[in-house]
Amino acid sequence: MHKTHLFFDLDNTLTRSRSPITQHMRERLSLLAQKKDVIVISGQTMESILTQTGHVLPMYTMGQSGNRTAYIAANGEVTELWHDTLSKEERADILAHIHSLPTPENVPDTEDLVEDRGSQISYSLYGHHAPIEKKEVIDPQQEIRAALLAAHPLHSGTVEVKIAGTTCLDYVKKGRHKGHNIERLLKEKKWSREDCVYFGDALFPGGNDETVLGVLETIAVLNPEDTYRKLERFV
């Protein structure tokens, strides 16, 4: 394939939620990174992206939906391109919405539901560090989270929320979603969108990959195994 800039979601696309990539996925990404730009955009932090991908370098990391974007060279040197953080008022809007949601029941740790990552706040229905096997069966079709947002819409002029990962709702500055930050990177690097492609599992309405539609060519995937198969033609 002629694509030279390959964009990937992380959780449920390259790997299971908050888990390291498999050895065969690491080998495939490493092979791609030798000749193409590998860009991972996720609600996770830059540090989590690197840990989960096994430090496949060189790589662009677009953490927190792209609101902290950096290039990590093959020698590990980090060049930060931008880092936009939430304001005190934006955090207050997000936390007020989270507190308006029904309190989840039977969660392992009520202190593990909210993560403030700086540029983004993520709310999990079950717990960010809960066992992955349990998280994957809670809302696999995103129906619970979609109904939750329909019943309790976020009304804010400054922040927005998207369904993400296996159990999460991701909150970012309004308009500072994945699509916006990918556009920003294309402009920064002077890349042609025709040379780019995006792999994601949440391209559905309300998903955190949906904002990439119309920005880049997209390839919908079901899970990491599906991504691995669909990468065959790019190697």
Sequence and secondary structure as in RCSB ss.txt:
>XXXX:A:sequence
MHKTHLFFDLDNTLTRSRSPITQHMRERLSLLAQKKDVIVISGQTMESILTQTGHVLPMYTMGQSGNRTAYIAAN
GEVTELWHDTLSKEERADILAHIHSLPTPENVPDTEDLVEDRGSQISYSLYGHHAPIEKKEVIDPQQEIRAALLA
AHPLHSGTVEVKIAGTTCLDYVKKGRHKGHNIERLLKEKKWSREDCVYFGDALFPGGNDETVLGVLETIAVLNPE
DTYRKLERFV
>XXXX:A:secstr
    EEEE  BTTTBSTT    HHHHHHHHHHHTTSEEEEE SS HHHHHHHTT  SSEEEEEGGGTEEEEE TT
  EEEEEE    HHHHHHHHHHHHHS   SS S GGGSEEE SS EEEESS TTS HHHHTTTSTTSHHHHHHHH
HS    SSEEEEEETTTEEEEEETT SHHHHHHHHHHHHT  GGGEEEEES  STTBTTGGGBTTBEEEE SSHH
HHHHHTGGG 
